[in-house]
Amino acid sequence: MDVSAAAMIGAGIAAGAAALGASFGNSYVIRSTIEGVARQPEAKGSLQGLMFIGVGLIEALPLLTWVIALIMVFAK
């Protein structure tokens, strides 16, 4: 197996793992927000804003993983 094939396999595994981790993280953040709104409906606005910030930060990981994967694949 040459280096480029290993880089492509590693990039695919890294991208898949990052997507899986992000989906678990997003589900946990959204679940916690729904529970918080169910307990205190008047805090919906502040909880929703924090949820969007958290989801955005969680989604940054797969995007960075794609960039690193592309660098691994196309670097010579």
SULWODA-V954862 format. One record per pair of residues at least 6 apart in sequence whose C-alpha atoms are under 6 Angstrom apart, sorted by the first residue. I is the first residue (numbers start at 1). GAP is how many residues later the second one is. Records with the same first field share a line. If there is no record, write none. Layout:
# SULWODA-V954862
I: GAP ; GAP
This chain:
# SULWODA-V954862
7: 65 ; 66
8: 65
11: 58
15: 50
18: 44
19: 43
22: 36
26: 29
37: 7
